[in-house]
């Protein structure tokens, strides 16, 4: 069984408070990937970076003092280009989601499970979730489609892909 995990494809990360041209550039490839999974009848799970109004008082907010993905705001919403119906959405208060890993472990106990991760940002939330998943379910096959991810910078995107490779995460569609 294959499951697609779409990490934080939210307005604030695409064209909002922390948006970038690289994030905008992966909209269509991610849409196509989601469509492929849905046409095959395979599950699609979305994560949503979720902060509260007191974000600037948190450790993350002190390190990155840019309010973003505040619960209930337009920036927090998954971008309208992505259809989320019939999908699980997991709100996560930080980069990597223990809840996502627990959900996958409980819902898909089959060790033949393959997870594919796509989304934003390669160097923060994608790598964090890949590593939390690998630590929680060590025998799971995890891949990341590099063409469906974008980092804070192109260099940090590449660095994150290299780090994930070392941690036995398969990187697909990487530019050479």
Secondary structure, 3 states (H helix, E strand, C coil): CEEEEEECCEHHHHCCCCCCHHHHHCHHHHHHHHHHHHHCCCEEEEEEECECCCHHHCHHHHHCCCCCCECCCHHHCECCCCCCCCCEEEEECCCCCHHHHHHHHHHCCCCCCEEEEEEECHHHHHHHHHHHHHHHCCCCEEEEEEEEEECCCHHHHHHHHHHHHHCCCEEECCCC
